Every structure is written in C-alpha cells, then in structure tokens.
Amino acid sequence: MAANYPASDIREMFNLALDFPDAVKLTVGEPDFTTPEHIKAAGIRAIENNNTRYVANAGIPELRSAIARKYSARWDRGIGPGNVMVSFGAMEALTFALDVTVSPGEEVIIPDPSFPNYLGQVHRLGGVAVSVPVLEDNGFKLRAEDVRAAISDKTAAVIINSPSNPLGSVMDRAELEQIAELADEHGFSVISDEVYDEMVFDDAVFTSIAEVDPGFDKFLAIGSFSKTYAMTGWRCGFVIGSEDLIAPMSLLQEGLTSSLPGFVQEAAVAAIEGPQTAVEMMVASYAERREILIDRINAIDGLSVIRPEATFYAFVNIKEWGLSSWELAIALLENHNLATIPGSAFGPAGEGYLRLTFAVSPETINTACDRLEAFAAR
C-alpha cells in the first residue's frame, strides 16, 4: 500500500520550489495571518495549568460540547457531544470517516478536480476511487446527476467538498438535496469536507449537507480550526455525524494517537466561544485580495478565471497558452521565479488550469501577476 500510495504533485511542486528560495509562492493554502491572541493565550494558560496529560480519546467534553452547540444552532438540528469526534486535523477526520463507512474493495465517488489526498486516503483503505468530473461550464460545481451516473452496487460513500479546494466554488442547495436523496436511495454515506465553511464571499450561500433535511443522517461532516482561525499548526479538526458512526472513532483514535493534546483543545474552545472579529477581518481581507488577483489575471492575454465564491483559491484557465499545467508551472518556476500548483495535481479534469492561492499579501499577488505578464509577453 505504501509503495503504491499516490504521490501528491502539490508536495512535489512545493519541494521543487525549495530550490528557488527567492521565488514568489502562490502554492500552499495557508493563512498568512497569525493565530488570534485570545486563542494563543488560552493554549498557553492551559499549559501553565498543567493540562499536559492524556485526555479522552474523542476529545475533551468542553470542546465536543462547544462544537455541538455551534452546529446545532447553524444547522437547526439536534447535535450533542456524542455526535462529535475531535481529530488531528481534518485529514485524520477524513481517515476516520472512511474507516467507518467503507470496506476494502468498495467504491468512493470523489469530485475531479479535488484535494489529492482524497485519492490517497481511499487507496490507504483498499477502496476504489471513482472520479466525477466537475467542469468550468457548470461553474465548477459538482452535479447530482453526475454522481448518480457514477453509482454502482459497490458504492459505499461519496466525498463532497464545498466550499471547494481547489475550485473556490460553493455547491447549490438543490444539488445537495438530490445527493442526500441518492444516499438514502442507494444506502451510501456522504462525507462532506467543509473546512472552508467560514470563508464565503459576497452573496454566496454555503449550505451543509447536514442541514438540507432534518431526517437525513447518512452524513459525516468534517471541519477544522486551521483555515478559519489561522491555526494550521495546531492540528485540530473534528467530524460530526450519527452516534453509531462517531462512537467507533474513539477506538481508532486510541490505536493511532490516543488523543489530541488537551491544551490545543482548550485553545479551540476559546476559538469557538471567543470573539469572531478576527475571522471576519481575515475573510474581508481575502475578499479584497481576491479582487486584486481576479482583475490582474483576467487582464492577461490568454488567461481567464471565474471569481471564486469562497476559500482563498483561484482556478485559472491556461488552455490558450498551449502548455500542460505541469509544463507551465515548471516554466514559471525556472524562468520567472514564480511557484504555482498545476491543475493536474487535483485530477485529470484539472488539466488546463493553475491553482493560485490568494492567502498571501497584496504585494505578493501583484508581483506574481507581474511575472505572469512577463511570461505572456514572451
């Protein structure tokens, strides 16, 4: 399994860029903000109070309860601590979600393009990934009719990602309703990656699969503190679902990492229950940076991009330039000291695009676009 684990072109490009220390990087999706002070203070205070011992596998009661309260109110459905599992980031939450819903040899439908670790996690489990193309002509939104066409008697789960990395799109409620109906009809689970749920711009409306139908319970919704609160290094994620799916996850946690550190979880409680002004500031800043990037990209001959509704990614159409996305990414890095991510890193349907992050300063965005212009001029 390890020998055949699908390599990530994101990481390969990241490693190549290390040989260009002065390169402008629009690669890794990580906020350039620091963790808000009240969150750091809570973590420090927890350490000073010696909260440095083992804690419950599923998470400390205070954090599970805080997450349950937040999403009960947001989704207008009864969520209790027993519906919540705290994890080492969203990736471990995805691991657990697949472990409790998919057996080796069963199929998992995933969008294409999508976060490449979906493929890796399905492979690790011995499952079979079935890709469904997500097209620019459809606003980069996954469609229920395409999911339906991919369903077989081996389908155990569908992974959806809204808001989407790398596409910056938000799924329509009507499509989510139809996918929930398909899940009930065919008996598969819906694993919903919602780590960018707070990063939504303009009039776009994010809807969770958990709120489309009060009676629908075949979902596992994955969240994280990393992007929302600029806490990537804290590694705090979670998954919400029915108790019969959440309960076994604590046993898996016991066998993997025992528990997420208690002081990290106390910081996460402060993040949820404390002021949200820092989150609002960060999202407003990303929206402003998005406008800079979109205006600059669409002014470059041969490039075009749909305005992202959410996240801090833009999926740029490069097809008129006549190069593969990997060829272009390498040329930009070697000749213009600009690091980008080829769209093919996110699946075959990503060919013909570059993913650019705007979780960087306006100055960095403008410098990067200057270098894209220089490449176009050549």
C-alpha positions in Angstrom: 0.0 0.0 0.0 2.8 2.4 1.0 4.8 1.6 -2.1 1.9 2.5 -4.4 0.5 5.4 -2.4 -0.4 8.1 -5.0 2.1 10.9 -4.8 0.9 14.5 -4.5 2.0 16.9 -7.2 1.3 19.7 -4.7 4.0 18.4 -2.5 6.3 17.8 -5.4 6.0 21.3 -6.6 6.4 22.6 -3.0 9.7 20.6 -2.8 10.9 21.9 -6.2 10.3 25.4 -5.1 12.7 24.9 -2.2 15.5 25.1 -4.7 14.3 28.6 -5.6 14.4 30.4 -2.2 13.5 33.8 -3.7 10.5 32.5 -5.6 7.2 34.1 -5.2 4.9 31.4 -3.9 1.2 31.0 -4.6 1.2 27.4 -3.7 0.4 26.2 -0.2 -3.1 27.1 1.1 -2.2 28.5 4.5 -3.4 31.8 6.0 -0.6 34.4 6.3 -2.2 35.7 9.5 -1.2 34.5 12.9 -3.5 32.8 15.4 -5.6 35.4 17.2 -4.1 36.4 20.6 -7.0 35.2 22.7 -6.7 31.7 21.2 -2.9 31.6 21.8 -3.5 32.9 25.4 -5.9 30.1 26.1 -3.4 27.5 24.9 -0.6 29.0 27.0 -2.8 29.2 30.0 -3.8 25.5 29.7 -0.1 24.6 29.6 0.6 26.7 32.6 -2.3 25.0 34.4 -0.6 21.7 33.5 -3.2 20.4 31.1 -0.4 18.3 29.5 -1.7 14.8 30.3 -3.7 12.3 28.4 -7.3 13.3 27.7 -10.4 11.5 26.4 -9.8 9.8 23.0 -12.8 11.5 21.4 -11.9 15.0 22.7 -12.4 16.9 25.9 -16.1 17.4 26.9 -15.8 21.2 26.7 -14.7 21.2 23.1 -17.1 18.5 21.9 -19.9 20.4 23.6 -18.8 23.8 22.1 -18.7 22.3 18.6 -22.1 20.7 19.2 -23.7 24.0 20.3 -22.3 25.9 17.3 -23.5 23.4 14.7 -26.8 22.7 16.4 -27.6 26.4 16.0 -26.2 26.7 12.5 -27.9 23.6 11.1 -31.1 23.8 13.2 -30.9 20.2 14.2 -30.1 18.4 17.5 -26.3 17.9 17.7 -24.9 16.6 21.0 -21.3 15.9 22.2 -21.9 12.3 21.2 -22.2 13.4 17.6 -18.7 15.0 17.7 -15.2 13.4 17.4 -12.1 15.6 17.8 -9.2 14.7 15.4 -5.7 15.6 14.4 -6.7 18.0 11.7 -9.3 17.4 9.0 -7.1 14.7 7.4 -7.5 12.4 10.4 -11.2 13.1 10.4 -11.3 12.0 6.8 -9.4 8.9 7.7 -11.9 8.0 10.4 -14.9 8.8 8.2 -13.7 6.4 5.5 -12.8 3.7 8.1 -16.3 3.6 9.5 -18.1 3.7 6.1 -16.0 1.9 3.5 -14.7 -1.6 3.4 -11.8 -2.7 1.2 -12.9 -3.2 -2.4 -15.8 -0.8 -2.1 -16.1 2.4 -4.2 -15.9 6.0 -3.1 -17.1 8.7 -5.5 -14.9 11.8 -5.5 -15.1 15.0 -7.5 -12.4 15.8 -10.1 -10.7 18.2 -9.6 -10.4 17.8 -5.8 -7.9 17.7 -3.0 -5.5 14.9 -4.0 -5.3 13.4 -0.5 -8.9 12.0 -1.1 -7.3 9.6 -3.5 -4.6 8.7 -1.1 -7.0 8.1 1.8 -9.2 5.8 -0.3 -6.1 4.0 -1.5 -4.8 3.5 2.0 -8.1 1.9 3.0 -8.1 -0.5 0.0 -11.0 1.2 -1.6 -11.6 2.2 -5.2 -11.9 5.9 -6.1 -14.4 6.7 -8.8 -13.9 10.2 -10.1 -16.7 12.5 -11.3 -15.6 15.5 -13.5 -16.5 19.0 -12.2 -16.5 21.4 -15.1 -16.0 25.1 -15.5 -19.0 25.2 -17.8 -21.1 24.3 -14.7 -19.5 26.9 -12.5 -17.1 24.3 -11.1 -20.0 22.8 -9.1 -20.5 19.1 -8.5 -23.8 18.0 -10.0 -26.1 15.3 -8.5 -26.8 13.9 -12.0 -23.1 13.1 -12.5 -22.9 11.5 -9.1 -26.0 9.4 -10.0 -24.3 8.2 -13.2 -21.2 7.0 -11.1 -23.2 5.0 -8.6 -22.8 1.2 -8.6 -23.7 -1.6 -6.3 -20.2 -1.2 -4.8 -20.7 2.5 -3.9 -20.1 2.9 -0.1 -19.5 6.7 0.1 -19.4 10.0 -1.8 -16.9 12.7 -0.8 -18.1 16.2 -1.4 -16.1 19.4 -0.8 -18.0 22.6 -0.5 -16.6 25.3 -0.4 -14.1 23.6 -2.8 -10.4 23.4 -2.8 -9.1 23.9 -5.5 -12.1 25.4 -7.3 -13.4 28.1 -4.9 -17.0 27.1 -5.6 -20.0 26.5 -3.3 -22.5 23.8 -4.1 -26.1 24.7 -4.6 -28.6 23.5 -2.0 -30.7 21.8 -4.7 -27.8 19.6 -5.7 -27.1 18.7 -2.0 -30.7 17.8 -1.5 -30.5 15.4 -4.5 -27.3 13.9 -3.3 -28.9 13.2 0.1 -31.8 11.6 -1.6 -29.4 9.4 -3.6 -27.6 8.4 -0.4 -30.9 7.3 1.1 -32.0 5.5 -2.0 -28.7 3.6 -2.6 -27.5 3.3 1.0 -24.2 5.1 0.8 -22.7 7.7 3.2 -21.9 11.3 2.3 -18.6 12.5 3.6 -18.6 16.3 3.5 -15.4 18.2 3.7 -16.4 21.6 5.0 -13.2 23.1 6.3 -13.7 26.4 4.4 -17.2 26.9 5.6 -16.5 30.3 7.1 -14.7 31.7 4.1 -17.6 32.6 1.8 -17.8 35.9 -0.1 -20.4 38.3 -1.4 -23.9 36.9 -1.7 -22.8 33.3 -2.0 -24.6 31.0 0.5 -22.9 27.9 1.9 -25.2 25.0 2.8 -24.0 21.9 4.7 -25.3 18.5 3.7 -26.3 18.3 7.4 -29.0 21.0 7.0 -30.7 20.0 3.8 -33.1 17.5 5.5 -33.6 17.1 9.3 -34.2 13.4 8.8 -31.0 12.8 6.7 -28.4 11.1 8.9 -26.1 9.4 6.5 -23.5 12.2 6.6 -20.2 12.8 8.2 -19.3 16.5 8.1 -15.6 17.3 8.5 -14.4 20.6 10.0 -11.2 22.2 11.1 -9.9 25.2 13.0 -6.9 25.5 10.7 -8.2 27.8 8.0 -10.9 29.7 9.9 -8.7 30.7 12.8 -5.3 30.6 11.3 -4.4 27.5 13.4 -2.9 25.2 10.8 0.0 24.2 13.1 -2.3 23.4 16.0 -3.7 20.4 14.0 -7.2 20.5 15.4 -10.1 19.1 13.4 -13.4 17.3 14.0 -16.1 15.2 12.4 -19.8 15.4 13.1 -22.2 12.6 12.4 -24.6 10.0 13.9 -23.5 8.5 17.2 -23.3 4.9 15.7 -20.6 6.2 13.3 -18.8 8.6 15.8 -18.5 6.1 18.7 -16.1 3.7 16.9 -13.8 6.6 16.0 -12.6 6.9 19.6 -11.4 3.3 19.5 -9.5 4.1 16.3 -8.0 7.2 17.9 -6.9 5.1 20.9 -4.9 2.9 18.5 -3.4 5.8 16.5 -2.6 8.8 18.6 -4.5 8.4 21.9 -5.8 12.0 21.9 -5.2 15.4 20.7 -3.3 17.5 23.3 -5.7 19.0 25.9 -4.1 22.4 25.7 -4.7 22.5 22.0 -8.3 21.6 22.6 -8.7 24.4 25.2 -7.4 26.8 22.6 -10.0 25.5 20.2 -12.8 26.1 22.8 -11.6 29.7 23.0 -11.7 30.0 19.2 -15.3 28.9 19.1 -16.6 30.7 22.1 -14.5 33.9 21.9 -14.9 36.9 19.7 -15.1 36.2 16.0 -13.9 39.6 14.9 -10.5 38.2 13.7 -12.3 35.7 11.5 -14.4 38.5 10.0 -11.3 40.6 9.4 -9.4 37.7 7.7 -12.3 36.9 5.4 -12.7 40.5 4.4 -9.0 40.7 3.6 -9.2 37.5 1.5 -12.1 39.1 -0.4 -10.0 42.2 -1.2 -7.1 40.1 -2.3 -9.3 38.0 -4.5 -10.4 41.1 -6.3 -6.8 42.1 -7.0 -5.9 38.6 -8.3 -9.0 38.3 -10.4 -8.7 41.7 -12.0 -5.0 41.1 -12.8 -5.4 37.6 -14.1 -8.3 38.4 -16.4 -6.3 41.3 -17.9 -3.5 38.9 -19.0 -3.9 37.7 -22.6 -4.7 34.0 -22.7 -5.7 33.6 -19.1 -9.2 33.7 -17.5 -10.7 32.8 -14.2 -14.1 32.6 -12.6 -14.4 34.7 -9.5 -14.2 32.3 -6.5 -17.3 32.3 -4.3 -15.3 31.1 -1.3 -11.9 29.7 0.1 -8.7 31.5 -0.9 -8.0 29.8 -4.2 -8.5 30.7 -7.8 -8.5 28.1 -10.5 -7.1 29.8 -13.6 -7.8 28.7 -17.1 -4.5 28.5 -19.1 -5.6 26.5 -22.1 -5.0 29.2 -24.6 -1.3 29.2 -23.8 -1.0 25.6 -25.2 1.1 24.1 -22.4 0.2 21.4 -20.0 -0.3 22.7 -16.5 2.8 20.9 -15.3 4.9 22.3 -18.1 3.7 25.8 -17.4 4.2 25.5 -13.6 7.8 24.4 -14.2 8.5 27.1 -16.8 7.2 29.8 -14.4 9.3 28.5 -11.6 12.5 28.1 -13.6 12.3 31.2 -15.8 10.3 33.6 -13.7 10.8 32.5 -10.1 7.1 32.0 -9.6 5.8 28.9 -7.8 2.2 27.8 -8.7 0.3 24.5 -8.5 -0.6 22.7 -11.8 -4.3 21.9 -12.1 -3.4 18.3 -13.0 -2.3 17.8 -9.4 -6.1 17.8 -8.5 -7.1 15.2 -11.1 -7.3 14.7 -14.9 -10.1 17.3 -15.1 -7.8 19.9 -13.7 -5.5 19.8 -16.7 -5.5 23.2 -18.4 -5.6 25.1 -15.2 -3.3 26.5 -12.4 -4.4 26.8 -8.8 -3.3 30.1 -7.3 -3.8 31.0 -3.6 -4.6 34.5 -2.5 -3.8 33.8 1.1 -0.8 36.0 0.6 -0.2 39.7 0.8 -1.5 42.1 -2.0 2.1 42.9 -2.8 2.9 39.2 -3.3 -0.2 38.9 -5.6 0.8 41.8 -7.7 4.4 40.6 -8.0 3.2 37.2 -9.1 0.9 38.7 -11.7 3.7 40.9 -13.0 5.7 37.6 -13.6 2.7 36.0 -15.3 2.5 39.1 -17.5 6.2 38.8 -18.3 5.7 35.1 -19.3 2.8 36.1 -21.5 4.9 38.8 -23.2 7.5 36.2 -24.1 
